[in-house]
């Protein structure tokens, strides 16, 4: 398929398209995530709206060429406002047979399939479980297949640099990137700058630059790639933007909350997928006075947060489902001692180790009830990568105002997905009030004397003379905080702890219905399914269907007007990446009968899945 | 050392006393419990440290000993089983100027909280960790603990325990604690002296305190503490001094045995004098001798009490804050604006034009 007639290449025919979905798949070591991120940044800076979805295996380097070792990256970029990384790719780049096998089912009919022909050898075909070579046996009919000897072409382009084969072959992802840049009419600038900044070894930098150019040149010179595409910039509100992944936005939100509350940030976490990058990110912000501690275990991480909170810090830990289980006893101590802290649960597919790199929303009920005793806690959930920033600030606001641990639910999809994020105007980030006592008034200090409105207790930290007091897990006497076994007092304190959480409902924004405020069908979503639901609802409306939608940020307590909204619709659809957890809460709380739509496949909803479900419910 | 003062009713400054560190809460340990003596010793030394009362924080886990913070008029945190060192780590890392004391026991510190204890010592967090060792679970009514001797009959081991005990000093040494000491509840002066040394150490200071539980394990340290055996069975460690023990009439010492280099007890006199004995060096980088001393026990040897190890090295929180200071120095403009504008940033103008503004 390669052609040598470079000089005769005519200018390509440019076709304008509104949206393109590209997926790359290959070995974990093929540099898929890096290539994807480069393509994403370039698209973002060109003003496309975009969404990305990395999909990597739990193993860091599973045996090359095998199905479990396939790493994928999907990105969608468009000239209009999009919500997800797309249901089915328009372009699939398969670096090897395993990458083809695990992804070909998703490629849309007539889609572009680019395969590294060199990797389709007998050994790799066998590893991927192919009996015959799909590039030759006609099984790929219906796709626009380009079998390109990518390894060979990269080697040829880099031959003059005299690098080892291993280093040379590692440049083939940039060859592909160059080809894609040609295909979608992007400039090399951003990537060239990235190479300058990040590849310190001159030979490697030169090799990657060369591979990138070779990929583009190949596309320009190849007849099959003479039809190229352009995706115009998406109209977006004026402002400063950057591309952000969920866990990065979460970390930034925590730092912003620290600045706005005037409380130093203390963060402790134990490595766990997909939460570890929150720790990585915050460990890089030391100039903000942030103390980060990699704890010896999950329990130590949250326990140390309680110590830091006792000392007056904005204390935060992050984990995933198994870690939330381990931390539940300490959450009980946090709510008993009424100390402010945030626990970020970046949910993943469980139970147990489950599928650590895959998404699920199945910790909601654990967050609600996974503790001993009567132990209600506030819960907030992030719904997009950029929203992680806002939710972090909201979690801090509630924790510091109400003196309570707050659980923030994110998930593995949000953690690694990215989107262009309009930087918030600094003025929009409000000051966060705390219950810190800054001056002593004399007299005996009463650690459990509550604010009559919020029921929040004062925060007296060591170093303040005259405020010496003791707290602990034993039941407290109302007002004094002394150890107390009185039966009526335990009832009273339990009531107070519950009432404190209930009153938060008066202090959070009302839900706003997207669409008519009454009608036949309301979709109720929470968390990372926002993009899929938004897309589905818009699609159905564009077909003339009437459907409304609310998306929850506050999972406990619910916003004050939630019930009122729910009761104005004939039917309620609750799509969740679990077996119906919000659905159960809604049934229990409001005695309603919502329709649940459940998916636990380690993948988020396709827009079409939710759209079809909406259709189904509207037909009945 | 300056003596801290409090303002008395007449307005004249008065030095703080042990009573000033005692809270108004009624102490609820069993009458005769060794914990009373330890509480008195801690309250006695706090005023001697020349520190502000409001800067002390006492943190405990769960167990009889862990009720301790309620009885001290300082900031206090009675946490959950085994986690006190972790709670204390978070506090000390974020507030390095505070004086953080951890109170734990053999069950709390060595069983459920073993992981936190060893890591707190490994990091050299500046915590004073007092482990009350009574070789039994008291608050849960008499089960075998990780320091119970093999064969001990308890509620949970009616035919005798089948587990081998930890040696807390050896564990602390292996965890790279920079200060390791042992004392005994009833040795009032020695206990206070040891606690003072621990308080003055910068870094993780681990003090094992032999403590009698007169309800569930009465007399477990009698072979060390009883008057008639005390002189023979106690070796008080003194830095730079020869390892001597025993009554004046039958003075003994420890020396290296020829051949295998192991410690052996010898009678002084008959040509054996102090110069042939091992000298204690608590600052030794290699904790080998300290480790050997930790394992001595009657009847063959005396039990060693005192400071096994005391070395200086930067603390955990020193290193954390050194990094923060260095980061602040190299990036002085740490505000919200510079926080958000990281990575590739672009600007969308009112007319939709896109300007690339950084990267």
Contacts between the chains, C-beta under 8 A, distances in Angstrom:
chain1	res1	chain2	res2	distance
A	41	B	344	5.4
A	44	B	344	7.2
A	44	B	346	7.2
A	45	B	344	5.9
A	45	B	346	5.1
A	45	B	354	7.4
A	45	B	356	5.5
A	46	B	354	7.2
A	47	B	346	7.4
A	47	B	348	6.9
A	47	B	354	4.3
A	190	B	344	6.9
A	190	B	359	7.4
A	193	B	359	6.1
A	233	B	352	7.1
A	233	B	354	6.1
A	235	B	352	5.9
A	236	B	348	5.3
A	237	B	348	7.0
A	238	B	347	8.0
A	238	B	348	5.2
A	238	B	349	6.0
A	238	B	350	4.7
A	239	B	347	7.3
A	239	B	348	6.0
A	240	B	341	7.1
A	240	B	345	5.9
A	240	B	346	7.4
A	240	B	347	5.1
A	240	B	348	8.0
A	240	B	357	7.2
A	241	B	345	6.9
A	241	B	346	5.4
A	241	B	347	7.2
A	241	B	348	6.4
A	242	B	340	7.8
A	242	B	341	7.3
A	242	B	342	7.1
A	242	B	343	5.4
A	242	B	344	6.3
A	242	B	345	4.8
A	242	B	346	7.5
A	243	B	343	7.0
A	243	B	344	6.6
A	252	B	339	6.3
A	252	B	340	6.6
A	255	B	339	5.6
A	256	B	336	6.1
A	256	B	339	6.8
A	256	B	340	7.8
A	259	B	335	7.4
A	259	B	336	5.4
A	259	B	339	7.6
A	260	B	336	8.0
A	264	B	94	6.5
A	266	B	90	6.3
A	266	B	93	7.1
A	266	B	94	4.6
A	268	B	90	6.4
A	285	B	339	7.4
A	286	B	323	5.6
A	286	B	324	4.9
A	286	B	326	7.9
A	286	B	327	3.6
A	286	B	328	7.6
A	287	B	324	7.7
A	287	B	327	4.2
A	287	B	328	5.0
A	287	B	330	7.4
A	287	B	331	4.1
A	287	B	332	7.7
A	287	B	334	4.1
A	288	B	334	5.0
A	288	B	339	7.1
A	289	B	324	5.8
A	289	B	328	7.1
A	289	B	334	7.7
A	290	B	324	7.6
A	291	B	93	5.2
A	291	B	94	5.1
A	291	B	320	5.8
A	291	B	324	7.3
A	293	B	89	6.9
A	293	B	90	7.1
A	293	B	93	5.7
A	293	B	320	7.8
A	295	B	86	7.0
A	295	B	89	8.0
A	296	B	86	7.7
A	296	B	115	5.6
A	296	B	116	6.6
A	296	B	119	4.0
A	297	B	115	5.9
A	297	B	116	8.0
A	299	B	83	6.4
A	299	B	86	6.9
A	299	B	116	7.8
A	300	B	83	7.3
A	300	B	86	3.8
A	300	B	89	7.2
A	300	B	115	7.3
A	300	B	116	5.5
A	300	B	119	7.1
A	303	B	79	6.9
A	303	B	80	7.5
A	303	B	83	4.1
A	303	B	86	3.7
A	303	B	87	4.8
A	303	B	90	7.0
A	303	B	116	7.4
A	304	B	86	5.0
A	304	B	87	6.5
A	304	B	89	4.9
A	304	B	90	3.0
A	304	B	91	7.9
A	304	B	93	7.2
A	305	B	90	5.8
A	306	B	77	7.8
A	306	B	79	7.1
A	306	B	87	5.5
A	306	B	90	6.8
A	307	B	59	7.1
A	307	B	77	7.3
A	307	B	86	7.3
A	307	B	87	3.8
A	307	B	88	5.8
A	307	B	89	6.6
A	307	B	90	3.3
A	307	B	91	3.7
A	307	B	92	7.6
A	307	B	94	7.8
A	308	B	90	3.9
A	308	B	91	6.1
A	308	B	93	7.1
A	308	B	94	4.3
A	308	B	95	7.9
A	309	B	90	7.8
A	310	B	57	7.6
A	310	B	75	7.7
A	310	B	77	5.6
A	310	B	87	7.6
A	310	B	91	5.9
A	311	B	57	7.8
A	311	B	90	7.6
A	311	B	91	4.6
A	311	B	94	5.3
A	311	B	95	4.2
A	311	B	98	6.9
A	312	B	94	7.9
A	312	B	95	7.3
A	313	B	90	7.9
A	313	B	94	4.6
A	313	B	95	7.9
A	315	B	90	6.9
A	315	B	94	7.9
A	329	B	80	5.8
A	330	B	80	6.4
A	330	B	83	6.8
A	332	B	80	7.8
A	333	B	79	6.2
A	333	B	80	5.1
A	337	B	77	7.6
A	423	B	340	4.8
A	423	B	341	6.8
A	423	B	345	7.6
A	424	B	340	7.2
A	426	B	336	5.2
A	426	B	337	6.3
A	426	B	340	8.0
A	429	B	336	6.9
A	461	B	75	8.0
A	462	B	54	6.6
A	462	B	55	6.6
A	462	B	56	7.7
A	462	B	57	5.0
A	462	B	75	4.2
A	462	B	91	7.7
A	462	B	95	6.7
A	462	B	98	5.3
A	463	B	54	5.7
A	463	B	55	5.9
A	463	B	95	7.3
A	463	B	97	7.3
A	463	B	98	6.7
A	464	B	54	5.9
A	465	B	52	7.1
A	465	B	53	7.1
A	465	B	54	4.3
A	466	B	54	7.4
A	467	B	54	7.2
A	467	B	75	7.8
A	468	B	53	6.8
A	468	B	54	6.1
A	468	B	73	5.6
A	468	B	74	5.5
A	468	B	75	5.5
A	468	B	76	7.9
A	469	B	75	6.8
A	469	B	76	7.4
A	470	B	23	7.1
A	470	B	25	7.9
A	470	B	69	5.3
A	470	B	70	5.3
A	470	B	72	7.9
A	470	B	75	7.6
A	470	B	76	3.7
A	470	B	77	7.3
A	470	B	78	6.7
A	471	B	76	7.4
A	471	B	77	6.0
A	471	B	78	7.3
A	472	B	69	7.2
A	472	B	70	7.5
A	472	B	76	7.7
A	472	B	77	6.4
A	472	B	78	2.8
A	472	B	79	6.8
A	473	B	62	7.8
A	473	B	78	6.5
A	473	B	79	6.8
A	473	B	80	5.7
A	474	B	78	6.6
A	482	B	25	7.0
A	483	B	25	7.6
A	483	B	70	6.6
